[in-house]
Amino acid sequence: MRGLSELSAVYLHREPVDFRKAINGLSVIVEQAMSLSLFSEAVFVFSNKRRDRIKILYWDKTGFCLWQKRLEKDKFKWPRKQSHEVLELSIEQLDWLLRGLDILKMQAHKSQEYNALT
């Protein structure tokens, strides 16, 4: 993923999306539901219904990139529904979200450690 400092904007889609959607399906949501330009220097953040996975879509001037994170335990602290379907986040807030912090309460997810079976 591009460096967070390179972003001009971060847009979070509040409603859960079907995670079978890939680049084309999420692109339609960005253009039609969010009314935003896919080719801006922004990233678009989506979550599934259980809030244990997120996808980030962006254009890097050579093609579309799709990044996904799945939590093994816990859920992402997704902002509650409000009147707007799209929420603009700061780069710092996106970093908090990815690190498992509640944007409003600042509570981190517990670290998970596993041992490989030999």
KOLLUM-273949 format. One record per residue (C-alpha): x, y, z; residue number from 1. Coordinates in steps of 0.1 Angstrom, whole numbers. Each point is the difference from the previous one (the first is absolute). Layout:
- X; Y; Z; NUM
...
***
This chain:
- 0; 0; 0; 1
- 12; 35; -7; 2
- 14; 20; 30; 3
- -27; 16; 21; 4
- 18; 34; -3; 5
- -7; -1; -38; 6
- -38; -1; 4; 7
- -21; 31; -9; 8
- -32; -15; 16; 9
- -14; -30; 17; 10
- -37; -9; -5; 11
- -17; -26; 21; 12
- -32; -16; -13; 13
- -21; -5; 32; 14
- -23; -27; -12; 15
- 13; -36; -2; 16
- 7; -14; -35; 17
- -1; -35; -14; 18
- 37; -11; 2; 19
- -3; -21; -31; 20
- 2; 34; -18; 21
- 35; 7; -14; 22
- 14; 30; -18; 23
- -29; 4; -25; 24
- -28; -4; 25; 25
- 16; 23; 25; 26
- 7; 26; -28; 27
- -37; 1; -7; 28
- -7; 8; 36; 29
- 26; 28; 0; 30
- -14; 16; -31; 31
- -38; -6; 5; 32
- -7; -2; 37; 33
- 28; 22; 13; 34
- 0; 24; -30; 35
- 38; 2; 1; 36
- 27; -2; -27; 37
- 19; -32; -1; 38
- 31; 16; -16; 39
- 6; 25; 28; 40
- 30; -5; 24; 41
- -23; -13; 26; 42
- -7; -34; 15; 43
- -34; -15; 5; 44
- -6; -22; 31; 45
- -27; -27; 2; 46
- -10; -26; 27; 47
- -20; -32; 0; 48
- -31; -5; 21; 49
- 18; -16; 29; 50
- 26; 28; 1; 51
- 29; -24; 2; 52
- 13; 8; -35; 53
- 8; 31; -19; 54
- 9; 7; -36; 55
- 17; 31; -13; 56
- -2; 10; -36; 57
- 21; 26; -18; 58
- 14; 10; -34; 59
- 38; 3; -1; 60
- 3; 16; -35; 61
- 8; -34; -16; 62
- -29; -21; 11; 63
- -24; -7; 29; 64
- 12; -15; 32; 65
- -21; -19; 25; 66
- 13; -6; 35; 67
- -17; -22; 26; 68
- 4; -6; 37; 69
- -17; -27; 20; 70
- 0; -1; 38; 71
- 4; -34; 16; 72
- -19; 12; 32; 73
- -19; 32; 8; 74
- -16; 24; -24; 75
- 9; 33; -16; 76
- -14; 30; 19; 77
- -22; 13; -28; 78
- -16; 34; 4; 79
- -37; -2; 7; 80
- -26; 9; -26; 81
- -8; 36; -5; 82
- -18; 20; -26; 83
- 29; -3; -26; 84
- 10; -33; -16; 85
- 35; 12; -5; 86
- 24; 12; 27; 87
- 33; 18; -8; 88
- 28; -11; 24; 89
- 33; 15; 7; 90
- 31; -20; -9; 91
- 6; -3; 38; 92
- -35; -14; 5; 93
- 6; -26; -28; 94
- 32; -10; 17; 95
- -19; -4; 33; 96
- -27; -21; -17; 97
- 26; -23; -15; 98
- 18; -4; 33; 99
- -32; -10; 17; 100
- -8; 32; 18; 101
- -35; 14; 5; 102
- 1; 33; -18; 103
- -22; 14; 28; 104
- 11; -19; 31; 105
- 36; -9; -10; 106
- -1; -36; 13; 107
- 24; -24; -18; 108
- -7; -36; -10; 109
- 18; -26; 21; 110
- 31; -14; -18; 111
- -2; -36; -11; 112
- 30; -23; 2; 113
- 1; -34; -16; 114
- 27; -27; -1; 115
- 5; -20; -32; 116
- -4; -37; 3; 117
- 30; -20; -10; 118
***
